[in-house]
Amino acid sequence: MHARTIIGVILIIPSLVLCSPAKNGYMEVREPKKDIVTIPEVTQAPEPDADELPTCLLCVCLIGSVYCEEVSPEISSVPALPRETAYLYARYNKIKKIKNKDFANMDTLKRINLSGNIISEIEDGAFSKLPNLEELNLSDNKLIKLPMLPSKLTTLNANFNLLKSKGVKSNAFKKLLQLSYLYLGNNELEVIPHLPESLQVVHLNNNNINTLTDETFCKGNTSRYIRSTMEEVRLDGNPLVLAEHPNSFICLLNYPTG
């Protein structure tokens, strides 16, 4: 073959690589290997902590109401509330402690529901300085002590906690002249604290109460006293035989359950 022809063939296929002869006698032609480009793996940014999110982005805020129920990510403390908040619902979270600063200067608060958390401690001034708080629900937590309570409270629910009598002062409710509904069932109370005259319903069921006096519900020094406001008393589930204390209920319109 002429030399120029050979050179032309070589120039036509500069990018082809000649490999070993194939079985059929022809030369196998392959494309040259390309460089492998490694694409870095895209990592997802971690979710922000609940404490870093604005309250009304994490929760649902309506006019005067804040709903922080079973939020994701879970909250472990009370979020900062809008100043006009009157109703807070923060059920079923992982709140552990209530601090004085959580509700500082929140004069508009009327109702707080913190049930279904893991609260084991509440600082004494957390609620006592709320002048308009009427309803407080602390049920289904891990409280061993009740904090000081505001004077206008009408309803307190502390069912299903770990309260013993040493954690509830004997006069804890004495100054609550508007308290109508008191729920202390399913705790570990040994004695009944002072019950204000305003009470309509009191639940003390499933505790460790084993004693009563003639002064617990009535005034033992007179049989003329009638406690007309008291509509319902629950004492079932206690190691207490009510028949052994007949004078303890003579002022009530209805006998206690249990």
ChimeraX attribute file (.defattr): number of C-alpha atoms within 10 A of each C-alpha:
attribute: neighborCount
match mode: 1-to-1
recipient: residues
	/A:1	5
	/A:2	6
	/A:3	7
	/A:4	8
	/A:5	10
	/A:6	10
	/A:7	10
	/A:8	10
	/A:9	10
	/A:10	11
	/A:11	10
	/A:12	9
	/A:13	10
	/A:14	8
	/A:15	11
	/A:16	13
	/A:17	13
	/A:18	13
	/A:19	10
	/A:20	11
	/A:21	11
	/A:22	10
	/A:23	8
	/A:24	7
	/A:25	8
	/A:26	9
	/A:27	13
	/A:28	14
	/A:29	13
	/A:30	11
	/A:31	9
	/A:32	10
	/A:33	6
	/A:34	6
	/A:35	6
	/A:36	6
	/A:37	6
	/A:38	6
	/A:39	6
	/A:40	6
	/A:41	6
	/A:42	6
	/A:43	6
	/A:44	6
	/A:45	6
	/A:46	6
	/A:47	7
	/A:48	9
	/A:49	11
	/A:50	17
	/A:51	16
	/A:52	9
	/A:53	13
	/A:54	12
	/A:55	19
	/A:56	16
	/A:57	8
	/A:58	19
	/A:59	19
	/A:60	14
	/A:61	17
	/A:62	11
	/A:63	10
	/A:64	14
	/A:65	18
	/A:66	21
	/A:67	19
	/A:68	24
	/A:69	20
	/A:70	16
	/A:71	16
	/A:72	12
	/A:73	14
	/A:74	17
	/A:75	22
	/A:76	16
	/A:77	18
	/A:78	22
	/A:79	20
	/A:80	13
	/A:81	18
	/A:82	15
	/A:83	13
	/A:84	13
	/A:85	19
	/A:86	20
	/A:87	20
	/A:88	22
	/A:89	18
	/A:90	25
	/A:91	22
	/A:92	20
	/A:93	23
	/A:94	18
	/A:95	21
	/A:96	19
	/A:97	17
	/A:98	20
	/A:99	17
	/A:100	14
	/A:101	13
	/A:102	16
	/A:103	20
	/A:104	13
	/A:105	12
	/A:106	21
	/A:107	16
	/A:108	16
	/A:109	23
	/A:110	19
	/A:111	19
	/A:112	20
	/A:113	19
	/A:114	24
	/A:115	24
	/A:116	21
	/A:117	22
	/A:118	19
	/A:119	24
	/A:120	17
	/A:121	17
	/A:122	19
	/A:123	16
	/A:124	16
	/A:125	18
	/A:126	19
	/A:127	26
	/A:128	17
	/A:129	19
	/A:130	22
	/A:131	17
	/A:132	17
	/A:133	25
	/A:134	19
	/A:135	19
	/A:136	22
	/A:137	19
	/A:138	23
	/A:139	24
	/A:140	21
	/A:141	23
	/A:142	20
	/A:143	25
	/A:144	20
	/A:145	20
	/A:146	21
	/A:147	19
	/A:148	18
	/A:149	21
	/A:150	21
	/A:151	21
	/A:152	19
	/A:153	25
	/A:154	19
	/A:155	20
	/A:156	20
	/A:157	20
	/A:158	25
	/A:159	24
	/A:160	21
	/A:161	22
	/A:162	19
	/A:163	23
	/A:164	19
	/A:165	19
	/A:166	13
	/A:167	16
	/A:168	19
	/A:169	16
	/A:170	14
	/A:171	12
	/A:172	17
	/A:173	21
	/A:174	15
	/A:175	15
	/A:176	20
	/A:177	15
	/A:178	17
	/A:179	24
	/A:180	19
	/A:181	19
	/A:182	21
	/A:183	20
	/A:184	23
	/A:185	24
	/A:186	22
	/A:187	22
	/A:188	22
	/A:189	24
	/A:190	17
	/A:191	19
	/A:192	19
	/A:193	16
	/A:194	16
	/A:195	19
	/A:196	18
	/A:197	18
	/A:198	17
	/A:199	23
	/A:200	17
	/A:201	17
	/A:202	22
	/A:203	21
	/A:204	25
	/A:205	23
	/A:206	20
	/A:207	23
	/A:208	19
	/A:209	20
	/A:210	14
	/A:211	16
	/A:212	17
	/A:213	15
	/A:214	16
	/A:215	13
	/A:216	16
	/A:217	23
	/A:218	21
	/A:219	19
	/A:220	17
	/A:221	9
	/A:222	9
	/A:223	11
	/A:224	11
	/A:225	13
	/A:226	16
	/A:227	20
	/A:228	14
	/A:229	14
	/A:230	20
	/A:231	15
	/A:232	17
	/A:233	21
	/A:234	19
	/A:235	20
	/A:236	19
	/A:237	16
	/A:238	21
	/A:239	14
	/A:240	16
	/A:241	13
	/A:242	20
	/A:243	8
	/A:244	10
	/A:245	14
	/A:246	10
	/A:247	18
	/A:248	20
	/A:249	22
	/A:250	20
	/A:251	21
	/A:252	19
	/A:253	14
	/A:254	14
	/A:255	15
	/A:256	16
	/A:257	14
	/A:258	13
